[in-house]
Amino acid sequence: MNRALTPPTAPPQAEPEPAYTVLGNGRLRPKPVGAGLAAVVARSQRVPWPLWSEPYRLVARDLGELCRLQTARGLTALSWLAAGAAPDDTEWLYPNQRLSGARQEYMYGAAAGLAEPVHGLVAANWRWAVSAGHGGRVVAPYLAGQAYPDDGYAAAHAAIALAQLWERNVELRPALAAAWAATWTSAAWCTAAEPHGAQGTPISVFAYPSVPDPRPPGLRPWIARLLRLRARDAPAG
């Protein structure tokens, strides 16, 4: 396997003390995040979301796999944030090839190892996005803006494409929402860890308003696994 796609043999072990404090009511207060780890989070969100001019069939076929990769990638980055450290080599995280093999095993393991208070933020954000009537208007511009931070033209066109896909293809919504929930939560963690105000007081990471567990069309087994959906909410097979 290409070295760039080969993760460490096992996920990094968490520090004795987690890099956050649980505040209750679905909120966490993260400890300061190093510049290197924050850069990993930002770089991991630069992916080729489709532009509006690309063939729709090709987009619909490939988008689900890219969402799966981004969901697992976001949860992996979040596991490093929660532990306060990342592996020395993170280059294998960034290529956008289909998730499989050792990369998939590592990322799925990182997601499974997340403490419930941390993972619960992602799950709550996903439930909100697929249930809210305006979820697509939040998901599309965020994913596009993070993917093309230095190219406003591409970001604008990607936002249009993702918003149209959200509206026209209901079965893509759970996957897009999962990619957004995982990546938005990891980025929000970094933002909350920055000093704020005159006293440099950190703020908390929060989840969007909690809603009952939905079972929307297009709920794939990988979504149920990575988001730890309950058996009655998970798809068969």
Salt bridges, closest charged atoms under 4 A:
ASP62 OD1 - ARG61 NE 3.39
GLU65 OE1 - ARG68 NH2 3.00
GLU65 OE1 - ARG98 NE 3.52
ASP89 OD2 - ARG3 NH2 3.68
GLU91 OE2 - ARG43 NH1 3.02
GLU116 OE1 - ARG228 NH1 2.96
ASP150 OD2 - ARG46 NH1 3.35
GLU171 OE1 - ARG220 NH2 3.78
ASP213 OD1 - ARG127 NE 3.23
ASP213 OD2 - ARG230 NH2 2.87
ASP233 OD2 - ARG230 NE 3.53
ASP233 OD1 - ARG232 NH1 3.24
